Amino acid sequence: MDEQDDRWVSATASALLTAEYEQVPIDALSVRRPGLPLETAYRVQKAAAARRIADGARVVGHKAGVTSRAMQEQMGVDEPDSGVLLDDRVLPTGSTLARCVLMQPRVEAEIAFRLGCDLAGPDVGVDEARAAVKEVFLALEVIDTRFTTWCLTVADSIADNASCARVVTGPMVPLSADMDLAAEQLVVSVDGTAIATGAGCAVLGDPLRALTWLAGRLHRSGDSLRAGQLVLAGAVHASLPLEARSTVRAHSLRLRLPPVELHVR
């Protein structure tokens, strides 16, 4: 990494933050710098997050993104990515969000976790991941892009903090030994009409595998998942446009996970 590359990372992080604050999208990084390495994209993500943390935000967890085939096909990518969750972007169920503060928002339902102990290392197994989970819950993730279109590469998404704009958390319940998250069927409704469905197994075969993938990715960058953090496993369906004056709700058909709801004005 040379000084010129460091300057580019810093300038790109600034450009992404400015695009969000001013609501003026920029060209995708893959257009501005073809062949952008994923690790450089993660450096942009880290630099942008660091500036928001310096302004008072706090890291409360991580997200795994594009972990389902439906999302990979929709985004035109073939591998997951990850982003950082900051406290000022996490909302409780029933919250109201103004559509006008976002640019090209979409919404997706996910299974999510709160960790009871640290989870670290290059080869974390599913059993180890399950043992680290204290609570499980449904979440609605609002994704948005600071780029001009949703036609993005994985590197674009990574630099843009895996497109994470807001996270709405449902009530958390203990992860019991008999809870089969892969078999959970989620239904997403908009204004009372079911719009999308998806099963937990759509996420890498089991949402817990998102934890193992994420632990490995963070390990390679010298980081880890920590006790108390929230982790989003990724959408179980293709994302949906988020429209003003609507209510989005996700619930589980097996009724093991309480519903989560977001009002958009």
C-alpha positions, 0 to 999 in steps of 0.5 A, spaced: 500 500 500 503 506 497 501 513 499 497 514 493 493 508 494 492 511 501 489 518 498 485 514 494 481 510 499 481 517 504 478 521 498 473 515 496 470 514 503 469 522 503 466 522 496 461 516 499 459 520 505 458 526 501 454 523 497 449 520 502 449 527 506 447 531 500 443 525 497 447 526 490 449 519 488 456 518 484 458 513 479 460 506 481 467 505 484 468 499 478 467 504 473 471 509 476 477 504 478 476 497 474 478 491 477 478 494 484 480 489 489 476 487 495 481 488 500 481 495 498 474 496 498 474 494 505 479 499 506 474 504 503 468 501 508 473 502 514 475 509 513 468 511 512 466 508 518 472 511 522 469 518 520 462 516 523 465 513 529 469 519 530 463 523 529 460 519 535 457 513 532 458 506 535 459 499 532 454 495 535 455 489 530 456 486 523 452 484 517 453 479 512 450 481 505 448 477 499 448 470 502 442 467 498 442 465 491 436 470 490 440 476 492 446 474 488 442 473 482 438 480 483 445 484 485 449 480 479 454 477 484 457 470 486 459 471 493 457 474 500 460 481 503 460 484 509 458 491 513 459 494 519 452 496 524 453 503 527 448 504 533 445 510 529 442 506 524 439 501 528 431 502 530 426 498 534 420 494 531 415 499 530 419 505 528 417 510 523 422 512 517 422 518 513 423 515 505 426 522 503 432 521 507 434 515 503 436 515 495 434 508 492 432 504 498 430 497 498 428 492 504 429 485 506 427 480 511 433 477 515 434 472 521 439 475 525 443 474 532 445 477 538 452 474 541 453 471 548 460 470 547 466 472 542 466 468 536 473 468 532 478 464 528 479 462 521 475 456 521 469 457 526 464 451 525 456 451 525 456 448 532 461 453 535 457 459 532 450 456 535 453 456 542 456 463 541 448 465 540 444 468 546 438 470 542 435 470 535 430 475 532 427 477 525 430 484 522 428 488 516 434 491 513 433 497 509 439 497 504 440 503 499 446 505 495 450 512 494 451 510 487 447 512 481 444 505 480 444 498 483 448 495 477 454 494 482 460 489 483 461 486 490 467 491 491 462 497 490 457 494 495 463 493 500 465 500 499 458 502 500 458 498 507 454 493 504 449 498 502 446 498 509 442 504 511 438 502 517 436 496 521 429 494 524 430 489 530 424 485 532 423 482 539 429 477 541 428 470 543 433 465 546 436 460 541 433 454 544 436 447 542 430 445 538 430 451 534 431 449 526 433 456 523 434 453 516 427 451 516 424 458 518 419 460 513 419 468 513 413 472 509 414 479 508 408 483 507 407 491 505 400 494 507 398 487 509 399 484 502 404 478 502 409 480 497 415 475 498 417 469 502 423 465 503 426 460 508 432 460 513 436 455 508 436 460 503 442 463 507 448 459 505 444 453 507 443 455 514 443 462 517 448 460 522 453 459 516 453 466 515 456 467 522 462 462 520 463 466 514 463 472 517 468 470 523 473 468 518 472 474 514 473 478 520 479 474 522 483 475 515 482 483 517 484 482 524 477 483 527 472 478 530 465 478 532 464 480 540 459 478 545 453 483 545 454 484 538 448 484 533 449 480 526 445 480 520 445 473 516 442 476 510 436 476 506 432 470 505 429 473 498 430 478 493 430 485 496 423 489 495 423 497 493 421 501 499 416 506 498 413 512 502 407 511 506 407 504 507 408 499 512 413 493 512 412 487 516 416 480 516 413 474 520 415 467 521 410 462 519 413 457 524 411 462 529 418 461 533 420 468 532 416 474 533 414 479 527 418 485 526 415 492 523 417 498 519 412 504 518 415 509 512 412 516 511 
